[in-house]
Amino acid sequence: MDYKYVSENTFENIGLHDCEIKDATMDNQVLEFRFDHIDILKDHPLNEFQIPKSTGQAKLVFENFKIINSFVYDKSNIKKQGSSIAVVRMVDFNKIVEGMSVLSVETEDADDNNFFCKITGDNNGFSEFWFTFERVTICWNEFQKDAWFAHWNNKI
């Protein structure tokens, strides 16, 4: 699929909270996430609006990636005085990503050429996965509407 908007290494200028990962594919070098939408922040170089905007379907392509860890916080069978306690259970990366609603994304420099990324989300349980990547390409076709958080600072 060809995309109208393509940007490289502008990960800090997008928002993924409440975005759903529709599917993920990977090979030895490339990890691709397809989203139902992503939010383009107002400082993104391709955002011509003065406000964060929500896109239609979008794709993120991480190059030279390495999966470090993936796990789910499982509270299905443990009770302590009537409350559930979570147990960390390692899971296959592919099993937790598809259909996940992203809650948070954290990134930082890993070394001279790579970035570390931690994504937490909900996919019938709280999940988390960590990976490193060298480069990310962000692709989408349209700005559909204002992002859900675009008017939070405006007075009513």
Secondary structure, 3 states (H helix, E strand, C coil): CCCCEEEECCHHHEECCCCEEEEEEECCCEEEEEECCCEECCCCCCCCCCCCEEECCEEEEEECCEEEEEEEEECCCCEECCEECCEEEECCHHHHHCCCEEEEEEEEECCCCCEEEEEEEECCCEEEEEEEECEEEEEECCEEEECCCCCCCCCC
